[in-house]
Amino acid sequence: MSRLTTVLLALVLGCLLAAAPALAKEKKEKNTPDVTGVWKGTSDSVSMGKLGHGEPSDAPKFQHVAWTLTIDKQEGRTFTGSKTSARGKEIVVGVVDGAKLFLADDDGVTVGKLTSKHRMLLIYMEAGKESKVASTTLFIREGGEKEETPAGAPAQ
């Protein structure tokens, strides 16, 4: 192999190696699911204290709250929107990592996963002196295609 061929091969390989991280990032961004839209569900919760979205209680109480989660902006893996119940509304910010979801609101955090293109199962936790909440909600995207309940997810 001539010296010129070796140099050209080294330059091509160097360019490919330099471009690999950018190409990987672009591919990852393309694989990020779109979570924008209006999602609805009813929570299964146990809570106590001064609650913004449920009946206040001095002792743990089982409650079910209807929710609307509206994700109106998404940029790559980050998103923002609001969650609303009959008693109030909070701004949420979040990230999506593959099928995993992580959200924060005014007083708690949510973790969960997309179980299909139009369903997400979220678990909300709030721990404070004024209130405590542990909750799970299966959200279904409005306008999404009708799907069977995925294995491991509660039917609602």
Salt bridges, closest charged atoms under 4 A:
GLU26 OE2 - LYS30 NZ 3.34
ASP44 OD1 - HIS64 ND1 2.90
GLU55 OE2 - ARG87 NH2 2.56
GLU90 OE2 - HIS53 NE2 2.73
ASP97 OD1 - ARG77 NH1 3.79
ASP105 OD2 - LYS83 NZ 2.64
GLU130 OE1 - LYS50 NZ 3.27
GLU142 OE2 - LYS40 NZ 3.42
